[in-house]
Amino acid sequence: MKRPLFWVVTVASTVALAGPVGAQAPEVKTWTPSQGDSIVEDTTPAPLVTKERPRLERVWIDVDPATVLPAVNTNKIYLNNCKPSGCIVKSGQASSIDGATYQGTWGINGTRTLTAFNASDAVWTQVVDCMKDVFSPFGVEITTTNPSPAPHFEIMIAGSPGDLGMSSGIGGVSPFSCQPYIPNSLVFDFQKVWGSDVEEICSTAAQEIAHSFALDHVTDPSDPLTYNPFSGRRRFKNAQVQCGSDCQGGQSPFGDPCSGITGQNHVCSCPNGTSILTNTQNSVQTISALFGTGTPTPPVVKITEPKLGAIVVAGFPVKADITDDNGVARAELYIDGAMTQMLGGAPWAFNAPASLGNGTHKVKVIGFDIFGTSASSEVSVVIGKPCGGDGDCPNGTDVCLGGRCVAGPDATGGLGVTCTSGPDCKSGECASDSTGAKHCVESCALGEGQCPDGFGCLEAGPDKGVCWPGYDDGTGGCCSANSQPAGPMFLGAGVCGMLLLRRRRRR
Ligand SMILES: [Zn+2]
């Protein structure tokens, strides 16, 4: 039983390239989707680009709740480019399961062929990579291998709406219901409407399959579920986002009144786990509730100021570069192991406490992405006069390393002492090589001869070196050549886990 809830679809396929307000008359160009996205990139200053997305369409279907299992029956999302000869779609309830003579069924008249994806192989590869990226927060498998007859969700990324007897200008189409998911849903992303525009093909695929998870359109232009134009990669938002962007004549597609400054806000079509309709939805929560979360990718964190071993004054500034594919949520500053400041947004610029006394201090910044996955960066700095030799250090067992005093080989947990994990070491870092030897290490600047006698500065990752016993770094301090480490790694250095060490090539 279908409810006849279709709605009008408009074609809007021009790009206006307008100059900055107040500058010379804006240059206006027209663009047709089949030519692909040809945004001018060499205009100075950057042009304001406005591209209205061709309207997408949801088709309401009544899903029998009895067929929707409490737990979703598959985590596979199949991207089908219908190559080489198109996909045959038969009339019937929307289904991704192949038959002997067809690749899917949908609410269309008769049996039709959706023509194959006709952009380049490079574009296809980028679309697949984009979908894997956009769905990386979730426990789904984006696949290009047909799972039929096993249950799966499917996005046919191919052809034109006319292939299926639909009006031109429909960018994509999904069945829609307020059940948590539509079993074996089949949705369409009409590639020829989008040409070779990877981001539009990708975000349309993401939007259509998300409609099969009871998600409505939203106003946020950077979310795949929007009709609003956006330049860049759209990602699902882990936040309560206003539903809308699809209003025409003051009404939502399902007839709810629209409001807001732009007249594009409306109540979300499905209650999504609550008992009443609300104005917002959290698509990350909704999709995660179905599939769980994916393998998290931690942010990339690098302290840019101060440098390792810098001589600083109390209250010194700490700056970090923090990036993440899904967004950085917050960052924390730790001094000598204690959290002293937290920031909820960029710029990631802190100040160490003004009360810090003289000596060597450990500065650590931990960045968290919006899913709570973290990564950190750490440097040691010195307040007060830098040491010029071991004799300048307050403890007899200290050694002077790059101007700062660190616990030496004669101290408990000192440099080079045998360890089993990070907490055994004053530095918090225990490293191991493939021979099984494990030693406490301290950071050093590569190629500067900072390590004390008997140690060399061994490369331990991008911009990171550690003083390693018996390693000859070529700066003259060391050593016997018979104990070169082979592929050592860090053990138990806090949240970082294991970090591979590479031998620095000697000059
Ligand atoms: Zn849509």
Residues whose N, C-alpha, C, O or C-beta is under 5 A from the ligand:
A	BS01	ZN	L56 E57 Q207
